[in-house]
Amino acid sequence: MAGGDSSASEKKSSEASDDVPAFNAENMINNMKIVNYSRTFMSIIGGVIAGILGFTGLNGFIFYFLAMAITSVGLAAKAGFSTHSYFDCWNRIILDGFLGGLMSFVLFWTFAYDIVHIF
């Protein structure tokens, strides 16, 4: 009879744990900071590369979106493609901050372009 009670309580606890995923807020905030830092760093590096390569106009923006797509895949690979283990939804790692680094990209893109191709 004691074995029956423990198996019933195990079933209840496993069912309860399957219904609601638990996240630690501090870890979620830290993970989002890392994603934002990575995107900012990659936008700066991408801007410098685009400027050195001499991209102008639409080609530079296409390069930015390509660099951010590669960054998203890299971050997902770092998380082992199980984004639900580290984030509350997959949009956090794939799309969050996608346009956030655009101003940094344009700044370093024009700066590197001016240094290499104009001066």
C-alpha positions as CSV (number, residue, x, y, z in Angstrom):
1,M,0.0,0.0,0.0
2,A,2.9,2.4,0.6
3,G,4.3,1.7,-2.8
4,G,1.0,2.6,-4.4
5,D,0.9,5.9,-2.6
6,S,4.4,6.8,-3.7
7,S,3.8,6.0,-7.3
8,A,0.6,8.1,-7.3
9,S,2.5,11.0,-5.8
10,E,5.3,10.6,-8.3
11,K,2.7,10.7,-11.1
12,K,1.2,13.8,-9.7
13,S,4.5,15.6,-9.3
14,S,5.6,14.6,-12.8
15,E,2.3,15.8,-14.3
16,A,2.7,19.1,-12.5
17,S,6.2,19.5,-13.7
18,D,5.2,18.9,-17.3
19,D,2.5,21.5,-17.3
20,V,4.4,24.6,-16.2
21,P,8.0,25.1,-17.1
22,A,10.0,26.9,-14.4
23,F,12.6,29.6,-15.2
24,N,14.9,31.4,-13.0
25,A,14.5,35.2,-13.7
26,E,18.1,36.0,-13.0
27,N,19.3,33.4,-15.5
28,M,16.8,34.6,-18.1
29,I,18.0,38.2,-17.7
30,N,21.7,37.1,-17.9
31,N,20.9,35.1,-21.1
32,M,19.3,38.1,-22.7
33,K,22.2,40.3,-21.8
34,I,24.6,37.8,-23.4
35,V,22.4,37.8,-26.6
36,N,22.3,41.6,-26.7
37,Y,26.1,41.9,-26.2
38,S,26.7,39.3,-28.9
39,R,24.5,41.0,-31.3
40,T,26.1,44.4,-30.6
41,F,29.6,43.0,-31.0
42,M,28.7,41.3,-34.2
43,S,27.0,44.4,-35.6
44,I,30.2,46.4,-34.9
45,I,32.4,43.7,-36.4
46,G,30.1,43.4,-39.4
47,G,30.1,47.2,-39.9
48,V,33.9,47.3,-40.0
49,I,34.0,44.4,-42.4
50,A,31.3,46.0,-44.7
51,G,33.2,49.3,-44.7
52,I,36.6,47.6,-45.5
53,L,35.0,45.6,-48.3
54,G,33.5,48.8,-49.7
55,F,29.8,47.9,-49.6
56,T,27.5,50.8,-50.3
57,G,23.8,51.2,-50.3
58,L,21.6,48.2,-50.2
59,N,24.5,45.7,-50.3
60,G,25.6,46.9,-46.9
61,F,22.2,46.4,-45.3
62,I,21.9,43.0,-46.9
63,F,25.3,42.2,-45.3
64,Y,24.0,43.3,-42.0
65,F,20.9,41.1,-42.1
66,L,23.1,38.2,-43.2
67,A,25.5,38.8,-40.3
68,M,22.6,38.9,-37.9
69,A,21.1,35.7,-39.3
70,I,24.5,34.0,-38.9
71,T,24.6,35.4,-35.3
72,S,21.2,33.9,-34.6
73,V,22.2,30.5,-35.9
74,G,25.4,30.7,-33.8
75,L,23.5,31.6,-30.7
76,A,21.0,28.8,-31.3
77,A,23.9,26.4,-31.8
78,K,25.6,27.6,-28.6
79,A,22.3,26.8,-26.8
80,G,22.3,23.3,-28.4
81,F,19.2,24.2,-30.5
82,S,17.1,23.8,-27.4
83,T,16.1,27.4,-26.9
84,H,13.3,26.5,-24.5
85,S,15.9,25.4,-22.0
86,Y,17.4,28.9,-21.8
87,F,14.7,31.2,-23.0
88,D,10.9,31.4,-22.6
89,C,10.3,31.4,-26.3
90,W,12.4,30.9,-29.5
91,N,11.9,34.6,-30.6
92,R,14.2,35.7,-27.8
93,I,17.3,34.1,-29.4
94,I,16.3,34.4,-33.1
95,L,14.6,37.9,-33.4
96,D,15.2,39.9,-30.2
97,G,17.6,42.7,-30.8
98,F,17.8,42.0,-34.6
99,L,17.4,45.7,-35.4
100,G,19.0,46.9,-32.1
101,G,22.5,46.9,-33.5
102,L,21.6,48.6,-36.8
103,M,22.8,52.0,-35.6
104,S,26.1,50.6,-34.4
105,F,26.5,48.8,-37.7
106,V,25.9,51.9,-39.8
107,L,28.3,54.0,-37.6
108,F,31.2,51.5,-37.9
109,W,30.3,50.8,-41.5
110,T,30.6,54.4,-42.6
111,F,33.6,55.0,-40.3
112,A,35.6,52.1,-41.8
113,Y,34.5,53.0,-45.3
114,D,35.7,56.6,-44.9
115,I,39.0,55.5,-43.4
116,V,39.8,52.9,-46.1
117,H,38.2,54.3,-49.3
118,I,38.1,58.1,-48.8
119,F,41.1,59.1,-46.8
